Amino acid sequence: MARCALCGKIGHFGRNVSHSNRRTPARWLPNIQRKTLVVNGQRRKVTVCTRCIRTMYKEAHA
């Protein structure tokens, strides 16, 4: 399962429950993307969630 390299966000699991109360397995996965970032002066490909990408963009353009 994918994990965000910055915040550590991972997927969750549970059950969908229908109107008739039947239960089926469900998974809720974060939106993980591969991005090239500068880490310690070097360009590296890391897996980060879109929330972290958005936050990094906001910090860079503030």
OpenMM code with the backbone's topology and positions (N, CA, C; nanometers):
from openmm import Vec3, app, unit

residues = "MET ALA ARG CYS ALA LEU CYS GLY LYS ILE GLY HIS PHE GLY ARG ASN VAL SER HIS SER ASN ARG ARG THR PRO ALA ARG TRP LEU PRO ASN ILE GLN ARG LYS THR LEU VAL VAL ASN GLY GLN ARG ARG LYS VAL THR VAL CYS THR ARG CYS ILE ARG THR MET TYR LYS GLU ALA HIS ALA".split()
positions = [
    Vec3(0.0844, -0.1171, 0.0000),
    Vec3(0.0000, 0.0000, 0.0000),
    Vec3(0.0892, 0.1238, 0.0000),
    Vec3(0.0501, 0.2227, -0.0788),
    Vec3(0.1302, 0.3438, -0.0912),
    Vec3(0.1213, 0.4274, 0.0359),
    Vec3(0.2297, 0.4994, 0.0614),
    Vec3(0.2378, 0.5848, 0.1792),
    Vec3(0.3019, 0.7165, 0.1383),
    Vec3(0.2502, 0.8260, 0.1908),
    Vec3(0.3072, 0.9576, 0.1629),
    Vec3(0.4405, 0.9691, 0.2363),
    Vec3(0.5430, 1.0131, 0.1645),
    Vec3(0.6759, 1.0242, 0.2227),
    Vec3(0.6860, 1.1397, 0.3218),
    Vec3(0.5969, 1.2382, 0.3130),
    Vec3(0.6052, 1.3544, 0.4005),
    Vec3(0.5173, 1.3414, 0.5244),
    Vec3(0.3898, 1.3097, 0.5047),
    Vec3(0.2986, 1.3058, 0.6202),
    Vec3(0.2682, 1.1644, 0.6673),
    Vec3(0.3060, 1.0624, 0.5887),
    Vec3(0.2833, 0.9246, 0.6301),
    Vec3(0.1410, 0.8756, 0.6109),
    Vec3(0.0625, 0.9472, 0.5320),
    Vec3(-0.0774, 0.9109, 0.5108),
    Vec3(-0.0865, 0.7781, 0.4360),
    Vec3(-0.1726, 0.6879, 0.4839),
    Vec3(-0.1961, 0.5591, 0.4196),
    Vec3(-0.3463, 0.5391, 0.4034),
    Vec3(-0.3848, 0.4320, 0.3375),
    Vec3(-0.5257, 0.4043, 0.3158),
    Vec3(-0.5940, 0.3499, 0.4400),
    Vec3(-0.7263, 0.3560, 0.4391),
    Vec3(-0.8069, 0.3022, 0.5474),
    Vec3(-0.9023, 0.1987, 0.4889),
    Vec3(-0.9517, 0.1116, 0.5740),
    Vec3(-1.0460, 0.0122, 0.5260),
    Vec3(-1.1649, 0.0073, 0.6196),
    Vec3(-1.2731, -0.0443, 0.5671),
    Vec3(-1.3962, -0.0549, 0.6443),
    Vec3(-1.4985, -0.1289, 0.5623),
    Vec3(-1.6246, -0.0927, 0.5812),
    Vec3(-1.7321, -0.1592, 0.5090),
    Vec3(-1.8312, -0.0585, 0.4559),
    Vec3(-1.8768, -0.0840, 0.3334),
    Vec3(-1.9922, -0.0108, 0.2814),
    Vec3(-2.1160, -0.0813, 0.3339),
    Vec3(-2.2137, -0.0049, 0.3786),
    Vec3(-2.3369, -0.0634, 0.4321),
    Vec3(-2.4527, -0.0131, 0.3471),
    Vec3(-2.5241, -0.1062, 0.2848),
    Vec3(-2.6348, -0.0704, 0.1970),
    Vec3(-2.7603, -0.0422, 0.2792),
    Vec3(-2.8656, -0.0019, 0.2088),
    Vec3(-2.9934, 0.0261, 0.2751),
    Vec3(-3.0500, -0.0995, 0.3407),
    Vec3(-3.0238, -0.2161, 0.2793),
    Vec3(-3.0718, -0.3421, 0.3374),
    Vec3(-2.9742, -0.3960, 0.4434),
    Vec3(-2.8751, -0.3158, 0.4770),
    Vec3(-2.7783, -0.3460, 0.5836),
    Vec3(-2.6784, -0.4551, 0.5456),
    Vec3(-2.6631, -0.4813, 0.4152),
    Vec3(-2.5589, -0.5736, 0.3713),
    Vec3(-2.4254, -0.5019, 0.3792),
    Vec3(-2.3217, -0.5744, 0.4166),
    Vec3(-2.1896, -0.5144, 0.4324),
    Vec3(-2.0923, -0.5721, 0.3296),
    Vec3(-2.0220, -0.4828, 0.2599),
    Vec3(-1.9206, -0.5245, 0.1642),
    Vec3(-1.7911, -0.4513, 0.1977),
    Vec3(-1.6765, -0.5136, 0.1722),
    Vec3(-1.5489, -0.4492, 0.2054),
    Vec3(-1.5275, -0.3215, 0.1235),
    Vec3(-1.4646, -0.2243, 0.1840),
    Vec3(-1.4348, -0.0984, 0.1166),
    Vec3(-1.2951, -0.0530, 0.1552),
    Vec3(-1.2284, 0.0153, 0.0626),
    Vec3(-1.0970, 0.0750, 0.0916),
    Vec3(-1.0998, 0.2198, 0.0475),
    Vec3(-1.0451, 0.3081, 0.1300),
    Vec3(-1.0339, 0.4486, 0.0977),
    Vec3(-0.8857, 0.4813, 0.0920),
    Vec3(-0.8348, 0.5049, -0.0304),
    Vec3(-0.6929, 0.5258, -0.0509),
    Vec3(-0.6636, 0.6742, -0.0732),
    Vec3(-0.5510, 0.7236, -0.0215),
    Vec3(-0.5138, 0.8628, -0.0472),
    Vec3(-0.4656, 0.8789, -0.1912),
    Vec3(-0.4710, 1.0002, -0.2400),
    Vec3(-0.4275, 1.0299, -0.3762),
    Vec3(-0.2763, 1.0501, -0.3734),
    Vec3(-0.2016, 0.9415, -0.3979),
    Vec3(-0.0556, 0.9421, -0.3919),
    Vec3(0.0005, 0.9620, -0.5319),
    Vec3(0.0924, 1.0578, -0.5463),
    Vec3(0.1543, 1.0880, -0.6741),
    Vec3(0.3059, 1.0797, -0.6598),
    Vec3(0.3740, 1.0463, -0.7696),
    Vec3(0.5209, 1.0490, -0.7705),
    Vec3(0.5646, 1.1863, -0.8200),
    Vec3(0.6426, 1.2564, -0.7378),
    Vec3(0.6896, 1.3894, -0.7727),
    Vec3(0.8407, 1.3944, -0.7585),
    Vec3(0.9039, 1.4776, -0.8392),
    Vec3(1.0475, 1.5008, -0.8275),
    Vec3(1.0676, 1.6234, -0.7400),
    Vec3(1.1316, 1.6044, -0.6244),
    Vec3(1.1546, 1.7122, -0.5297),
    Vec3(1.3027, 1.7257, -0.5029),
    Vec3(1.3427, 1.8435, -0.4589),
    Vec3(1.4810, 1.8659, -0.4186),
    Vec3(1.4910, 1.8351, -0.2696),
    Vec3(1.5666, 1.7293, -0.2371),
    Vec3(1.5849, 1.6864, -0.0991),
    Vec3(1.7342, 1.6914, -0.0688),
    Vec3(1.7736, 1.7751, 0.0266),
    Vec3(1.9151, 1.7926, 0.0637),
    Vec3(2.0015, 1.8286, -0.0575),
    Vec3(1.9484, 1.9145, -0.1452),
    Vec3(2.0245, 1.9595, -0.2610),
    Vec3(2.0247, 1.8634, -0.3779),
    Vec3(1.9599, 1.7490, -0.3676),
    Vec3(1.9546, 1.6516, -0.4761),
    Vec3(1.8105, 1.6320, -0.5199),
    Vec3(1.7935, 1.6081, -0.6513),
    Vec3(1.6596, 1.5806, -0.7033),
    Vec3(1.6280, 1.4334, -0.6801),
    Vec3(1.5136, 1.4075, -0.6161),
    Vec3(1.4732, 1.2698, -0.5892),
    Vec3(1.3262, 1.2535, -0.6208),
    Vec3(1.2890, 1.1351, -0.6700),
    Vec3(1.1487, 1.1033, -0.6917),
    Vec3(1.0923, 1.0467, -0.5624),
    Vec3(0.9864, 1.1081, -0.5129),
    Vec3(0.9236, 1.0632, -0.3891),
    Vec3(0.7740, 1.0504, -0.4123),
    Vec3(0.7097, 0.9687, -0.3310),
    Vec3(0.5645, 0.9541, -0.3371),
    Vec3(0.5038, 1.0418, -0.2288),
    Vec3(0.4212, 1.1377, -0.2717),
    Vec3(0.3579, 1.2304, -0.1781),
    Vec3(0.2098, 1.2405, -0.2119),
    Vec3(0.1302, 1.2728, -0.1119),
    Vec3(-0.0134, 1.2886, -0.1345),
    Vec3(-0.0400, 1.4281, -0.1903),
    Vec3(-0.1544, 1.4446, -0.2529),
    Vec3(-0.1868, 1.5713, -0.3168),
    Vec3(-0.2042, 1.6825, -0.2152),
    Vec3(-0.2413, 1.6515, -0.0938),
    Vec3(-0.2523, 1.7527, 0.0112),
    Vec3(-0.1146, 1.8118, 0.0418),
    Vec3(-0.0122, 1.7282, 0.0475),
    Vec3(0.1239, 1.7768, 0.0723),
    Vec3(0.1764, 1.8564, -0.0466),
    Vec3(0.1422, 1.8130, -0.1695),
    Vec3(0.1834, 1.8870, -0.2883),
    Vec3(0.1219, 2.0261, -0.2850),
    Vec3(-0.0043, 2.0346, -0.2490),
    Vec3(-0.0740, 2.1623, -0.2413),
    Vec3(-0.0117, 2.2521, -0.1357),
    Vec3(0.0210, 2.1946, -0.0199),
    Vec3(0.0815, 2.2723, 0.0872),
    Vec3(0.2191, 2.3233, 0.0467),
    Vec3(0.2998, 2.2380, -0.0190),
    Vec3(0.4317, 2.2816, -0.0649),
    Vec3(0.4193, 2.3945, -0.1668),
    Vec3(0.3221, 2.3852, -0.2572),
    Vec3(0.3010, 2.4897, -0.3571),
    Vec3(0.2624, 2.6209, -0.2902),
    Vec3(0.1752, 2.6131, -0.1893),
    Vec3(0.1316, 2.7344, -0.1192),
    Vec3(0.2464, 2.7985, -0.0438),
    Vec3(0.3339, 2.7177, 0.0186),
    Vec3(0.4477, 2.7715, 0.0919),
    Vec3(0.5485, 2.8361, -0.0026),
    Vec3(0.5685, 2.7774, -0.1196),
    Vec3(0.6651, 2.8300, -0.2143),
    Vec3(0.6177, 2.9597, -0.2790),
    Vec3(0.4885, 2.9757, -0.2927),
    Vec3(0.4339, 3.0923, -0.3615),
    Vec3(0.3689, 3.1910, -0.2660),
    Vec3(0.4005, 3.1849, -0.1401),
    Vec3(0.3390, 3.2762, -0.0429),
    Vec3(0.4118, 3.4090, -0.0382),
] * unit.nanometer
topology = app.Topology()
chain = topology.addChain("A")
for resn in residues:
    res = topology.addResidue(resn, chain)
    for name in ("N", "CA", "C"):
        topology.addAtom(name, app.Element.getBySymbol(name[0]), res)
